[in-house]
Amino acid sequence: MPQPQTFAAKLTLEATTFNAQQLDRQLEILASQGCPQVAFAGRSNVGKSSLINALAARRKLAKTSATPGKTRSINFYRAERFALADLPGYGYARCSQQERAAWARLIERYLTTAAGLMAVVLLLDCRLPPQKLDRDLADYVLGHNLPLLPVLTKTDKCPQALQAERASQWSLLLNGLTPLAVSSQTRRGLEALWRELERRCAPEAPACDPAATDQPQGELPCLQN
């Protein structure tokens, strides 16, 4: 009997940006190509790199580390229909205030200047109750007129009852927006997540304008703590 094929998104690493000048150049390239974008954001140990590798069915596309806080750049991956920006993780206590401030400025610059940003995928650890840092980022994203897509990670480590509880908690905090549930280990929900990203980046989907907001362009509070 033939084995079922494993879902695998086509992803390649296109660029790594460490500072504002490099970031601006990459965003100019994507804007000139009319390329939609999605961004992955979350805490340092939420499993962003593992999720990217699982989506692509590749082990070493995105670097993973046993030590949180290693990603200090914005990494851009190219898919067939959009570009995926992997933002630095936040909330790692051993990083200095100066480092966190630098990352905050880079992430804020991305979120407020990226043209055609169709989704900010906020990764949330299913094992933890809603954390202030995650709530701060969600408020920042929504306050800047950006489309938020919450995703519960590491669901393989949580019983069904706890998964349902976390989804309900976040739905209440996000005005009815219910997180998708995924697992990099069991591959649960990966194809559904990817199809949702493709749907949001379809040609007919309306592009958002991060500048079209009355909210102040302040610093990201979740990265300044």
Backbone as ProteinMPNN parsed JSONL, in Angstrom:
{"seq_chain_A": "MPQPQTFAAKLTLEATTFNAQQLDRQLEILASQGCPQVAFAGRSNVGKSSLINALAARRKLAKTSATPGKTRSINFYRAERFALADLPGYGYARCSQQERAAWARLIERYLTTAAGLMAVVLLLDCRLPPQKLDRDLADYVLGHNLPLLPVLTKTDKCPQALQAERASQWSLLLNGLTPLAVSSQTRRGLEALWRELERRCAPEAPACDPAATDQPQGELPCLQN", "coords_chain_A": {"N_chain_A": [[0.851, -1.193, 0.0], [0.635, 2.236, -0.885], [2.404, 4.835, 0.821], [1.075, 7.66, 2.594], [1.685, 10.925, 1.344], [3.924, 13.275, 2.794], [3.107, 16.498, 3.799], [4.78, 19.3, 2.455], [6.026, 22.451, 2.395], [7.294, 24.68, -0.086], [10.136, 26.241, 0.572], [12.784, 28.566, 0.73], [15.797, 29.954, 1.991], [16.27, 33.339, 1.686], [17.339, 35.87, 2.445], [19.224, 37.466, 5.065], [18.929, 39.795, 7.565], [20.545, 42.137, 9.59], [20.508, 44.725, 10.46], [19.066, 48.07, 10.217], [19.605, 49.204, 7.698], [20.17, 46.979, 6.025], [17.72, 45.679, 6.29], [15.916, 47.571, 5.193], [16.764, 47.545, 2.54], [16.139, 44.912, 1.746], [13.357, 44.963, 2.053], [12.729, 46.856, 0.132], [13.373, 45.428, -2.183], [11.459, 43.343, -2.096], [9.116, 44.857, -2.202], [9.362, 46.035, -4.736], [8.963, 43.847, -6.298], [6.38, 43.305, -5.821], [5.724, 41.484, -3.861], [3.847, 39.665, -1.553], [3.895, 39.475, 2.07], [4.429, 37.509, 5.033], [4.798, 37.353, 8.563], [6.555, 35.681, 11.132], [6.287, 35.616, 14.558], [7.192, 35.567, 18.05], [7.862, 34.229, 21.382], [11.2, 33.503, 22.599], [11.548, 30.77, 23.007], [9.452, 29.49, 21.742], [9.342, 27.908, 19.533], [9.731, 28.7, 16.827], [11.698, 28.319, 14.776], [11.705, 25.529, 14.597], [9.114, 25.134, 13.683], [9.169, 26.353, 11.15], [11.028, 24.664, 9.885], [9.561, 22.279, 10.003], [7.345, 22.903, 8.418], [8.567, 23.088, 5.938], [9.484, 20.547, 5.759], [12.158, 19.991, 6.271], [15.228, 19.612, 7.993], [17.234, 21.459, 8.66], [16.762, 23.981, 7.606], [15.947, 26.356, 8.918], [17.878, 27.564, 11.549], [18.148, 25.89, 14.611], [18.37, 25.994, 18.202], [19.498, 24.922, 21.421], [19.715, 26.879, 23.223], [17.821, 29.622, 24.072], [17.11, 32.768, 22.378], [19.04, 33.054, 20.405], [18.607, 33.831, 17.771], [19.251, 36.694, 16.114], [18.594, 38.269, 14.057], [16.549, 39.255, 11.221], [15.225, 36.859, 9.318], [14.583, 36.081, 5.977], [12.484, 34.07, 4.119], [11.671, 32.524, 1.03], [8.679, 31.682, -0.471], [6.369, 30.096, -2.77], [4.271, 31.884, -3.235], [4.619, 34.027, -1.55], [6.698, 35.943, 0.753], [8.341, 34.932, 3.72], [8.943, 36.259, 6.811], [11.065, 35.749, 9.428], [11.015, 36.758, 12.58], [13.131, 38.013, 15.258], [13.131, 36.218, 18.363], [11.49, 37.056, 21.466], [11.71, 37.987, 24.989], [13.776, 36.66, 26.299], [15.559, 36.299, 29.136], [18.315, 36.476, 29.646], [19.471, 38.103, 27.802], [20.883, 41.306, 27.219], [19.645, 44.582, 28.182], [20.284, 46.432, 26.249], [20.628, 44.829, 23.956], [18.008, 43.804, 23.669], [16.639, 46.169, 23.16], [17.742, 46.906, 20.713], [16.842, 44.792, 19.062], [14.118, 45.254, 19.292], [13.81, 47.697, 17.981], [14.485, 46.929, 15.373], [12.52, 45.01, 14.77], [10.218, 46.546, 15.109], [10.624, 48.4, 13.071], [10.378, 46.731, 10.868], [7.66, 45.838, 11.119], [6.252, 48.219, 10.821], [6.923, 49.214, 8.353], [6.945, 47.331, 6.331], [5.754, 46.567, 3.195], [2.679, 45.277, 1.948], [2.167, 43.389, 3.965], [0.624, 40.624, 4.985], [-0.054, 38.962, 7.07], [0.611, 38.662, 10.518], [1.963, 36.207, 12.176], [1.428, 35.091, 15.222], [3.049, 33.184, 17.431], [2.2, 30.997, 19.999], [2.874, 29.435, 23.018], [1.407, 26.476, 23.799], [1.509, 25.27, 26.266], [1.585, 27.19, 28.21], [-0.241, 29.611, 30.151], [-1.895, 32.61, 28.902], [0.578, 35.012, 28.289], [2.043, 38.095, 29.409], [3.912, 39.33, 27.684], [3.277, 38.245, 25.186], [0.66, 39.139, 24.936], [1.097, 41.871, 24.864], [2.428, 42.14, 22.396], [0.44, 41.241, 20.656], [-1.492, 43.25, 21.069], [-0.05, 45.421, 20.083], [0.281, 44.745, 17.373], [-2.422, 44.606, 16.461], [-3.19, 47.186, 17.119], [-1.785, 48.631, 15.282], [-3.061, 48.227, 12.94], [-2.574, 45.816, 11.648], [-2.895, 42.518, 10.268], [-3.607, 39.897, 12.372], [-2.616, 36.57, 13.111], [-3.098, 34.186, 15.268], [-1.369, 31.377, 16.639], [-1.27, 28.298, 18.207], [1.42, 26.568, 19.522], [3.357, 23.517, 19.986], [1.42, 21.613, 20.638], [1.439, 18.91, 20.889], [2.436, 18.396, 23.348], [0.476, 18.884, 25.129], [-2.561, 17.944, 26.744], [-5.841, 17.337, 25.294], [-7.865, 18.739, 26.663], [-6.48, 20.856, 27.855], [-5.529, 22.151, 25.605], [-7.928, 23.068, 24.507], [-8.695, 24.808, 26.518], [-6.649, 26.764, 26.414], [-7.07, 27.772, 23.827], [-9.598, 28.904, 24.168], [-9.047, 30.852, 26.132], [-7.312, 32.602, 24.738], [-8.968, 33.356, 22.644], [-10.891, 34.886, 23.944], [-9.288, 37.018, 24.782], [-8.527, 38.078, 22.361], [-10.716, 39.128, 21.123], [-12.482, 37.206, 20.025], [-10.965, 35.97, 18.091], [-9.773, 32.958, 17.205], [-7.072, 30.811, 17.956], [-5.086, 28.882, 15.626], [-4.115, 25.433, 15.845], [-1.066, 23.765, 16.138], [1.606, 21.362, 15.648], [4.992, 20.816, 15.576], [6.221, 18.406, 15.902], [4.359, 16.239, 15.595], [3.235, 17.08, 13.283], [0.745, 18.033, 13.109], [-1.781, 20.138, 11.925], [-0.139, 21.622, 10.212], [-0.413, 21.76, 7.381], [-2.896, 23.003, 7.229], [-2.314, 25.495, 8.38], [-0.483, 26.479, 6.486], [-2.08, 26.625, 4.178], [-3.833, 28.59, 4.994], [-2.129, 30.791, 5.142], [-1.472, 30.998, 2.434], [-3.987, 31.604, 1.418], [-4.418, 34.126, 2.535], [-2.503, 35.544, 1.222], [-3.252, 35.55, -1.366], [-3.778, 36.852, -4.711], [-6.155, 38.363, -4.843], [-6.583, 39.16, -2.274], [-6.942, 41.825, 0.06], [-4.39, 44.213, 0.585], [-2.716, 45.255, 3.552], [-2.117, 48.368, 5.241], [0.296, 49.463, 7.205], [0.724, 52.056, 7.943], [-1.693, 53.263, 7.96], [-3.16, 54.094, 10.418], [-4.331, 55.359, 13.524], [-2.94, 54.96, 15.76], [-0.221, 55.492, 18.067], [3.218, 55.421, 17.033], [4.914, 53.889, 18.839], [7.532, 52.345, 20.859], [8.05, 48.801, 20.877], [6.564, 47.337, 23.549], [6.809, 44.739, 24.585], [9.346, 43.904, 24.046], [11.001, 45.491, 25.407], [11.176, 44.946, 28.032]], "CA_chain_A": [[0.0, 0.0, 0.0], [1.462, 3.436, -0.915], [2.377, 5.653, 2.021], [0.599, 9.016, 2.347], [2.757, 11.886, 1.189], [4.045, 14.28, 3.838], [3.016, 17.872, 3.307], [6.031, 20.055, 2.517], [5.98, 23.741, 1.717], [8.533, 25.033, -0.779], [10.726, 27.398, 1.238], [14.235, 28.721, 0.62], [16.317, 31.136, 2.677], [16.607, 34.344, 0.683], [18.155, 36.969, 2.962], [19.331, 37.648, 6.507], [19.176, 41.21, 7.812], [20.953, 42.383, 10.967], [20.376, 46.13, 10.828], [18.024, 48.796, 9.502], [19.987, 49.392, 6.298], [19.949, 45.71, 5.33], [16.281, 45.428, 6.275], [15.283, 48.469, 4.228], [17.101, 47.078, 1.203], [15.356, 43.712, 1.457], [11.961, 45.355, 1.899], [12.629, 47.513, -1.171], [13.367, 44.369, -3.197], [10.166, 42.669, -2.065], [8.092, 45.804, -2.658], [9.507, 46.206, -6.182], [8.449, 42.627, -6.923], [4.981, 43.143, -5.453], [5.661, 40.206, -3.14], [3.206, 39.699, -0.238], [4.727, 38.972, 3.154], [3.893, 37.103, 6.336], [5.859, 37.395, 9.571], [6.435, 34.795, 12.279], [6.758, 36.273, 15.772], [6.907, 34.815, 19.26], [8.889, 34.165, 22.403], [12.442, 32.861, 22.16], [11.487, 29.305, 23.078], [8.122, 29.055, 21.32], [9.493, 26.903, 18.48], [9.592, 29.277, 15.484], [12.586, 27.64, 13.824], [11.213, 24.157, 14.418], [7.901, 25.183, 12.876], [9.579, 26.619, 9.772], [11.61, 23.418, 9.37], [8.496, 21.293, 9.837], [6.552, 23.298, 7.259], [9.336, 22.762, 4.739], [9.925, 19.152, 5.862], [13.619, 20.014, 6.23], [15.73, 19.7, 9.369], [18.2, 22.515, 8.925], [16.496, 25.208, 6.869], [16.084, 27.388, 9.95], [18.75, 27.084, 12.613], [17.567, 25.734, 15.935], [19.381, 25.973, 19.25], [19.013, 24.603, 22.756], [19.777, 28.124, 23.982], [16.927, 30.639, 23.506], [17.674, 34.089, 22.132], [20.162, 33.01, 19.471], [18.269, 34.524, 16.531], [19.412, 38.133, 16.306], [18.38, 38.872, 12.746], [15.291, 38.911, 10.56], [15.524, 35.96, 8.211], [13.535, 36.06, 4.967], [12.365, 32.847, 3.337], [10.812, 32.718, -0.136], [7.747, 30.63, -0.859], [5.885, 30.303, -4.127], [3.336, 33.004, -3.347], [4.903, 35.104, -0.605], [7.93, 35.865, 1.535], [8.12, 34.708, 5.145], [9.954, 36.919, 7.64], [11.216, 35.141, 10.753], [11.463, 37.827, 13.461], [13.839, 37.54, 16.458], [12.29, 35.91, 19.51], [11.57, 38.008, 22.578], [11.464, 37.459, 26.317], [14.902, 35.886, 26.844], [16.016, 37.121, 30.255], [19.769, 36.629, 29.713], [19.919, 39.129, 26.872], [20.997, 42.616, 27.853], [18.649, 45.573, 27.817], [20.72, 47.044, 24.995], [20.312, 43.889, 22.877], [16.561, 43.765, 23.487], [16.23, 47.432, 22.545], [18.138, 46.853, 19.3], [15.918, 43.895, 18.374], [12.814, 45.908, 19.261], [13.823, 48.702, 16.912], [14.498, 46.239, 14.091], [11.207, 44.403, 14.571], [9.271, 47.634, 14.929], [10.847, 48.945, 11.726], [9.777, 45.802, 9.925], [6.205, 45.82, 11.217], [5.652, 49.495, 10.439], [7.316, 49.646, 7.009], [6.838, 46.25, 5.345], [4.614, 46.689, 2.287], [2.016, 44.02, 1.623], [2.225, 42.431, 5.067], [-0.699, 40.019, 4.978], [-0.336, 38.273, 8.331], [1.617, 38.511, 11.57], [1.66, 34.926, 12.816], [1.895, 35.146, 16.603], [3.162, 31.825, 17.949], [1.889, 30.971, 21.427], [3.157, 28.129, 23.617], [0.176, 25.9, 24.331], [1.712, 24.822, 27.638], [1.561, 28.33, 29.123], [-1.388, 30.522, 30.083], [-1.526, 33.841, 28.193], [1.671, 35.762, 28.898], [1.977, 39.533, 29.167], [4.704, 39.685, 26.513], [2.503, 37.89, 23.996], [-0.494, 40.037, 24.868], [1.607, 43.175, 24.438], [2.696, 42.109, 20.968], [-0.858, 41.16, 19.978], [-2.086, 44.589, 21.124], [0.733, 46.27, 19.191], [-0.045, 44.381, 15.997], [-3.788, 45.024, 16.162], [-3.244, 48.63, 17.223], [-1.17, 49.201, 14.086], [-3.872, 47.864, 11.772], [-1.96, 44.673, 10.984], [-3.7, 41.308, 10.422], [-3.009, 38.949, 13.317], [-2.987, 35.159, 13.007], [-2.539, 33.476, 16.422], [-1.144, 29.945, 16.432], [-0.795, 27.558, 19.374], [2.472, 25.604, 19.193], [3.677, 22.45, 20.938], [0.187, 20.991, 21.112], [1.698, 17.508, 21.205], [2.825, 18.316, 24.748], [-0.677, 19.283, 25.936], [-3.783, 17.154, 26.539], [-6.891, 18.021, 24.555], [-8.584, 19.673, 27.532], [-5.658, 22.047, 28.02], [-5.533, 22.85, 24.318], [-9.21, 23.775, 24.394], [-8.661, 25.907, 27.481], [-5.779, 27.821, 25.884], [-7.745, 28.388, 22.685], [-10.676, 29.73, 24.701], [-8.442, 32.002, 26.796], [-6.81, 33.546, 23.743], [-10.105, 33.86, 21.887], [-11.475, 35.961, 24.742], [-8.371, 38.155, 24.792], [-8.362, 38.603, 21.005], [-12.025, 39.509, 20.589], [-13.096, 36.143, 19.246], [-10.026, 35.375, 17.144], [-9.362, 31.67, 17.776], [-5.789, 30.357, 17.397], [-4.892, 27.585, 15.01], [-3.311, 24.539, 16.671], [-0.083, 23.042, 15.34], [2.699, 20.667, 16.323], [6.111, 20.516, 14.685], [6.602, 17.016, 16.105], [3.381, 15.33, 14.991], [2.851, 17.717, 12.031], [-0.661, 18.417, 13.194], [-2.166, 21.491, 11.584], [0.831, 22.335, 9.382], [-0.972, 22.055, 6.067], [-3.971, 23.984, 7.417], [-1.662, 26.786, 8.574], [0.088, 26.935, 5.214], [-3.181, 26.999, 3.287], [-4.355, 29.872, 5.464], [-1.181, 31.806, 4.699], [-1.653, 31.159, 0.991], [-5.262, 32.289, 1.209], [-4.261, 35.538, 2.873], [-1.577, 36.162, 0.269], [-3.779, 35.412, -2.722], [-3.791, 38.142, -5.413], [-7.367, 39.134, -4.603], [-6.643, 39.567, -0.876], [-6.57, 43.235, 0.232], [-3.148, 44.457, 1.317], [-2.867, 46.166, 4.683], [-1.207, 49.501, 5.258], [0.607, 49.728, 8.612], [0.728, 53.494, 8.206], [-3.079, 53.72, 8.024], [-3.619, 53.906, 11.776], [-4.223, 56.515, 14.407], [-2.193, 54.555, 16.935], [1.138, 56.034, 18.104], [4.267, 54.511, 16.571], [5.832, 53.776, 19.96], [8.383, 51.174, 20.899], [7.394, 47.561, 21.241], [6.764, 47.148, 24.985], [7.137, 43.367, 24.936], [10.765, 43.675, 23.837], [11.768, 46.44, 26.192], [11.205, 44.511, 29.435]], "C_chain_A": [[0.887, 1.243, 0.0], [1.301, 4.256, 0.355], [1.859, 7.059, 1.687], [1.765, 9.99, 2.273], [2.736, 12.905, 2.326], [3.964, 15.664, 3.22], [4.355, 18.57, 3.478], [5.878, 21.337, 1.717], [7.331, 24.001, 1.051], [9.064, 26.343, -0.201], [12.234, 27.396, 1.02], [14.642, 29.989, 1.358], [16.803, 32.128, 1.635], [17.541, 35.427, 1.207], [18.136, 36.962, 4.484], [19.719, 39.094, 6.76], [19.453, 41.435, 9.302], [20.733, 43.828, 11.414], [19.341, 46.803, 9.92], [18.352, 48.946, 8.024], [19.752, 48.123, 5.493], [18.452, 45.404, 5.22], [15.582, 46.287, 5.23], [15.539, 48.003, 2.796], [16.272, 45.847, 0.834], [13.884, 44.057, 1.258], [11.735, 46.082, 0.576], [12.561, 46.484, -2.292], [11.993, 43.699, -3.255], [9.056, 43.576, -2.574], [8.15, 45.979, -4.172], [8.968, 45.009, -6.938], [6.958, 42.421, -6.652], [4.735, 41.877, -4.667], [4.961, 40.372, -1.794], [4.135, 39.105, 0.815], [3.884, 38.48, 4.315], [5.07, 37.099, 7.307], [5.541, 36.417, 10.688], [7.052, 35.498, 13.488], [6.404, 35.42, 16.977], [8.071, 34.828, 20.221], [10.078, 33.327, 21.917], [12.348, 31.343, 22.134], [10.142, 28.749, 22.619], [8.183, 28.045, 20.183], [9.321, 27.445, 17.073], [10.43, 28.524, 14.455], [12.121, 26.216, 13.555], [9.975, 24.137, 13.54], [8.241, 25.441, 11.41], [10.172, 25.363, 9.14], [10.542, 22.366, 9.115], [7.631, 21.623, 8.624], [7.248, 22.905, 5.962], [9.768, 21.303, 4.688], [11.434, 19.054, 5.674], [14.135, 20.267, 7.639], [16.541, 20.951, 9.655], [17.976, 23.78, 8.1], [16.629, 26.418, 7.792], [16.908, 26.812, 11.087], [17.997, 27.028, 13.936], [18.694, 25.63, 16.95], [18.73, 25.61, 20.574], [19.01, 25.845, 23.64], [18.869, 29.16, 23.349], [17.674, 31.945, 23.255], [18.813, 34.122, 21.156], [19.879, 33.785, 18.177], [18.311, 36.029, 16.762], [19.251, 38.884, 14.994], [16.962, 38.579, 12.306], [15.655, 38.096, 9.325], [14.325, 35.895, 7.265], [13.61, 34.761, 4.168], [11.393, 33.109, 2.187], [9.978, 31.47, -0.369], [7.244, 30.933, -2.262], [5.065, 31.581, -4.251], [3.663, 34.18, -2.44], [6.281, 34.925, 0.006], [7.569, 35.737, 3.01], [9.265, 35.338, 5.916], [9.941, 36.311, 9.036], [11.832, 36.197, 11.676], [12.182, 37.262, 14.681], [12.856, 37.266, 17.597], [12.496, 36.923, 20.625], [11.385, 37.282, 23.901], [12.591, 36.646, 26.913], [15.626, 36.729, 27.873], [17.52, 37.379, 30.238], [20.314, 37.622, 28.7], [19.922, 40.481, 27.568], [19.877, 43.538, 27.391], [18.995, 46.216, 26.487], [20.397, 46.148, 23.809], [18.82, 43.859, 22.604], [16.057, 45.031, 22.811], [16.568, 47.44, 21.052], [17.199, 45.955, 18.508], [14.545, 44.549, 18.234], [12.748, 46.922, 18.137], [13.774, 48.045, 15.54], [13.129, 45.639, 13.776], [10.154, 45.476, 14.336], [9.399, 48.248, 13.533], [10.227, 48.045, 10.674], [8.256, 45.922, 9.942], [5.566, 47.097, 10.696], [6.026, 49.951, 9.036], [7.161, 48.57, 5.947], [5.579, 46.42, 4.5], [4.001, 45.322, 2.028], [2.142, 42.969, 2.705], [0.823, 41.883, 5.297], [-1.046, 39.27, 6.261], [0.876, 38.364, 9.25], [1.214, 37.274, 12.358], [2.277, 34.942, 14.21], [1.867, 33.74, 17.178], [3.063, 31.848, 19.469], [2.102, 29.56, 21.96], [1.905, 27.596, 24.299], [0.304, 25.505, 25.799], [1.524, 25.936, 28.656], [0.251, 29.098, 29.03], [-0.955, 31.797, 29.374], [-0.518, 34.673, 28.972], [1.586, 37.236, 28.509], [2.741, 39.926, 27.905], [3.947, 39.386, 25.221], [1.296, 38.805, 23.833], [-0.061, 41.419, 24.402], [1.828, 43.21, 22.927], [1.389, 42.042, 20.178], [-1.528, 42.53, 19.947], [-1.368, 45.531, 20.163], [0.358, 46.012, 17.736], [-1.44, 44.879, 15.62], [-3.92, 46.542, 16.202], [-2.638, 49.333, 16.03], [-1.828, 48.704, 12.799], [-3.252, 46.73, 10.963], [-2.793, 43.415, 11.248], [-2.976, 40.267, 11.281], [-3.531, 37.545, 13.065], [-2.356, 34.423, 14.182], [-2.456, 31.982, 16.161], [-0.61, 29.333, 17.716], [0.232, 26.52, 18.934], [2.615, 24.561, 20.297], [2.428, 21.771, 21.491], [0.372, 19.508, 21.425], [2.072, 17.314, 22.67], [1.677, 18.657, 25.688], [-1.865, 18.358, 25.683], [-4.858, 18.001, 25.864], [-7.612, 19.063, 25.398], [-7.81, 20.97, 27.714], [-5.59, 22.842, 26.728], [-6.811, 23.672, 24.154], [-9.258, 24.975, 25.335], [-7.833, 27.073, 26.964], [-6.455, 28.545, 24.711], [-8.856, 29.322, 23.154], [-10.131, 30.99, 25.363], [-7.993, 33.058, 25.785], [-7.947, 34.125, 22.914], [-10.778, 35.014, 22.626], [-10.602, 37.207, 24.711], [-8.28, 38.836, 23.435], [-9.706, 38.854, 20.321], [-12.598, 38.469, 19.624], [-12.202, 35.492, 18.217], [-9.435, 34.108, 17.758], [-8.058, 31.193, 17.136], [-5.911, 29.027, 16.655], [-3.995, 26.753, 15.923], [-2.366, 23.741, 15.786], [0.905, 22.305, 16.242], [3.784, 20.365, 15.295], [6.505, 19.047, 14.77], [5.659, 16.057, 15.393], [2.89, 15.82, 13.631], [1.371, 18.063, 11.992], [-0.829, 19.887, 12.788], [-1.233, 22.242, 10.65], [0.246, 22.717, 8.024], [-2.083, 23.087, 6.182], [-3.394, 25.382, 7.618], [-1.14, 27.333, 7.252], [-0.997, 27.368, 4.232], [-3.793, 28.332, 3.701], [-3.431, 31.011, 5.061], [-1.322, 32.065, 3.2], [-2.947, 31.904, 0.676], [-5.116, 33.787, 1.462], [-3.369, 36.273, 1.877], [-2.033, 36.024, -1.171], [-3.88, 36.787, -3.386], [-5.004, 39.005, -5.103], [-7.473, 39.627, -3.159], [-6.214, 41.025, -0.732], [-5.296, 43.365, 1.045], [-3.407, 45.434, 2.445], [-1.83, 47.269, 4.573], [-0.897, 49.826, 6.705], [0.624, 51.201, 8.942], [-0.688, 54.028, 8.39], [-3.664, 53.433, 9.4], [-3.441, 55.182, 12.559], [-3.419, 56.2, 15.652], [-0.788, 55.159, 16.902], [2.15, 54.985, 17.7], [5.32, 54.343, 17.664], [6.655, 52.5, 19.896], [7.58, 49.959, 21.306], [7.612, 47.281, 22.723], [7.235, 45.748, 25.348], [8.629, 43.075, 24.783], [11.636, 44.606, 24.675], [11.89, 46.016, 27.655], [12.463, 43.738, 29.764]], "O_chain_A": [[1.815, 1.317, 0.806], [0.203, 4.363, 0.901], [2.165, 7.593, 0.621], [2.718, 9.891, 3.046], [1.672, 13.342, 2.764], [4.656, 15.969, 2.248], [4.994, 18.45, 4.523], [5.631, 21.308, 0.511], [8.376, 23.594, 1.56], [8.513, 27.414, -0.453], [12.883, 26.354, 1.112], [13.914, 30.982, 1.348], [17.646, 31.801, 0.8], [18.443, 35.86, 0.491], [17.174, 36.518, 5.11], [20.724, 39.571, 6.232], [18.696, 40.983, 10.161], [20.766, 44.122, 12.609], [18.815, 46.193, 8.989], [17.463, 48.828, 7.181], [19.195, 48.18, 4.396], [17.98, 44.93, 4.187], [14.752, 45.79, 4.469], [14.649, 48.057, 1.947], [15.759, 45.76, -0.282], [13.233, 43.494, 0.377], [10.675, 45.945, -0.036], [11.789, 46.639, -3.239], [11.434, 43.511, -4.335], [8.16, 43.129, -3.29], [7.11, 46.062, -4.826], [8.56, 45.134, -8.092], [6.346, 41.49, -7.176], [3.676, 41.26, -4.781], [5.43, 41.148, -0.962], [5.042, 38.334, 0.499], [2.777, 38.964, 4.552], [6.21, 36.867, 6.905], [4.399, 36.329, 11.141], [8.206, 35.924, 13.441], [5.447, 34.647, 16.945], [9.136, 35.368, 19.921], [9.973, 32.557, 20.962], [13.006, 30.697, 21.318], [9.734, 27.671, 23.049], [7.184, 27.388, 19.891], [8.819, 26.735, 16.202], [9.933, 28.141, 13.396], [12.143, 25.754, 12.414], [9.802, 23.222, 12.736], [7.663, 24.814, 10.522], [9.858, 25.033, 7.997], [10.608, 21.64, 8.122], [7.228, 20.724, 7.885], [6.611, 22.449, 5.012], [10.349, 20.86, 3.697], [11.928, 18.148, 5.002], [13.547, 21.044, 8.391], [16.534, 21.449, 10.78], [18.903, 24.568, 7.914], [17.334, 27.378, 7.481], [16.659, 25.693, 11.535], [17.311, 27.971, 14.328], [19.814, 25.239, 16.623], [17.57, 25.939, 20.824], [18.369, 25.857, 24.691], [19.099, 29.555, 22.207], [18.727, 32.198, 23.84], [19.509, 35.134, 21.073], [20.796, 34.33, 17.563], [17.504, 36.571, 17.516], [19.725, 40.011, 14.852], [16.257, 37.775, 12.915], [16.31, 38.59, 8.407], [13.193, 35.68, 7.699], [14.654, 34.406, 3.62], [10.41, 33.83, 2.351], [10.498, 30.357, -0.452], [7.652, 31.922, -2.87], [5.154, 32.283, -5.259], [3.037, 35.233, -2.555], [6.942, 33.905, -0.19], [6.616, 36.353, 3.487], [10.427, 34.994, 5.701], [8.929, 36.356, 9.736], [13.021, 36.498, 11.574], [11.883, 36.145, 15.103], [11.876, 37.989, 17.772], [13.543, 37.565, 20.714], [10.964, 36.126, 23.942], [12.395, 35.995, 27.94], [16.233, 37.747, 27.54], [17.968, 38.399, 30.762], [21.5, 37.951, 28.736], [19.065, 40.762, 28.405], [19.248, 43.313, 26.357], [18.108, 46.513, 25.687], [19.946, 46.632, 22.771], [18.399, 43.884, 21.448], [15.149, 44.974, 21.981], [15.784, 47.918, 20.231], [16.796, 46.309, 17.4], [13.888, 44.422, 17.201], [11.749, 47.002, 17.421], [13.099, 48.542, 14.639], [12.64, 45.747, 12.652], [9.297, 45.331, 13.464], [8.397, 48.575, 12.896], [9.627, 48.52, 9.71], [7.634, 46.089, 8.893], [4.449, 47.061, 10.18], [5.512, 50.965, 8.563], [7.24, 48.879, 4.758], [4.467, 46.418, 5.028], [4.714, 44.326, 1.904], [2.218, 41.778, 2.403], [-0.063, 42.605, 5.755], [-2.216, 38.976, 6.506], [2.014, 38.17, 8.823], [0.242, 37.295, 13.114], [3.492, 34.823, 14.364], [0.797, 33.169, 17.389], [3.752, 32.618, 20.138], [1.567, 28.598, 21.408], [1.405, 28.189, 25.256], [-0.703, 25.416, 26.501], [1.324, 25.664, 29.84], [-0.312, 29.227, 27.943], [0.244, 32.048, 29.254], [-0.721, 34.997, 30.142], [1.118, 37.58, 27.423], [2.272, 40.765, 27.136], [3.973, 40.178, 24.279], [0.953, 39.197, 22.717], [-0.77, 42.067, 23.633], [1.466, 44.178, 22.259], [1.245, 42.708, 19.152], [-2.072, 42.93, 18.919], [-2.007, 46.35, 19.502], [0.144, 46.948, 16.964], [-1.615, 45.505, 14.574], [-4.669, 47.124, 15.417], [-2.935, 50.501, 15.78], [-1.237, 48.752, 11.72], [-3.386, 46.688, 9.74], [-3.34, 43.26, 12.34], [-1.877, 39.823, 10.95], [-4.723, 37.344, 12.836], [-1.181, 34.062, 14.107], [-3.346, 31.392, 15.548], [0.394, 29.798, 18.255], [-0.053, 25.688, 18.073], [2.067, 24.706, 21.389], [2.381, 21.399, 22.664], [-0.437, 18.915, 22.14], [2.029, 16.194, 23.179], [1.867, 18.716, 26.903], [-2.15, 18.021, 24.534], [-4.788, 19.23, 25.867], [-7.934, 20.146, 24.91], [-8.395, 22.053, 27.728], [-5.593, 24.072, 26.754], [-6.773, 24.822, 23.718], [-9.796, 26.026, 24.989], [-8.247, 28.228, 27.057], [-6.415, 29.772, 24.619], [-9.034, 30.407, 22.6], [-10.683, 32.075, 25.182], [-8.257, 34.248, 25.953], [-7.882, 35.289, 22.519], [-11.185, 35.999, 22.011], [-11.111, 38.324, 24.624], [-7.99, 40.029, 23.356], [-9.813, 38.797, 19.096], [-13.123, 38.801, 18.561], [-12.623, 34.558, 17.534], [-8.678, 34.182, 18.726], [-7.944, 31.171, 15.911], [-6.722, 28.17, 17.005], [-3.204, 27.305, 16.689], [-2.788, 23.118, 14.812], [1.019, 22.59, 17.435], [3.523, 19.735, 14.27], [7.062, 18.498, 13.819], [6.104, 15.165, 14.671], [2.217, 15.087, 12.907], [0.825, 18.354, 10.927], [-0.099, 20.76, 13.259], [-1.503, 23.397, 10.321], [0.39, 23.854, 7.574], [-2.203, 23.96, 5.323], [-3.928, 26.353, 7.081], [-1.333, 28.507, 6.936], [-0.841, 28.369, 3.533], [-4.221, 29.114, 2.851], [-3.9, 32.084, 4.679], [-1.294, 33.213, 2.755], [-2.988, 32.737, -0.229], [-5.625, 34.61, 0.701], [-3.477, 37.489, 1.716], [-1.286, 36.345, -2.096], [-4.051, 37.789, -2.692], [-4.909, 40.232, -5.096], [-8.357, 40.425, -2.847], [-5.223, 41.431, -1.339], [-5.137, 42.708, 2.074], [-4.227, 46.342, 2.309], [-0.807, 47.123, 3.905], [-1.737, 50.413, 7.387], [0.546, 51.567, 10.115], [-0.871, 55.125, 8.917], [-4.571, 52.611, 9.527], [-2.538, 55.978, 12.302], [-3.231, 57.064, 16.508], [-0.217, 55.323, 15.823], [1.975, 53.8, 17.984], [6.496, 54.627, 17.435], [6.492, 51.682, 18.99], [6.562, 50.067, 21.989], [8.743, 47.011, 23.127], [7.981, 45.579, 26.313], [9.123, 42.094, 25.34], [12.863, 44.512, 24.649], [12.614, 46.642, 28.429], [12.64, 43.302, 30.901]]}, "name": "protein", "num_of_chains": 1, "seq": "MPQPQTFAAKLTLEATTFNAQQLDRQLEILASQGCPQVAFAGRSNVGKSSLINALAARRKLAKTSATPGKTRSINFYRAERFALADLPGYGYARCSQQERAAWARLIERYLTTAAGLMAVVLLLDCRLPPQKLDRDLADYVLGHNLPLLPVLTKTDKCPQALQAERASQWSLLLNGLTPLAVSSQTRRGLEALWRELERRCAPEAPACDPAATDQPQGELPCLQN"}
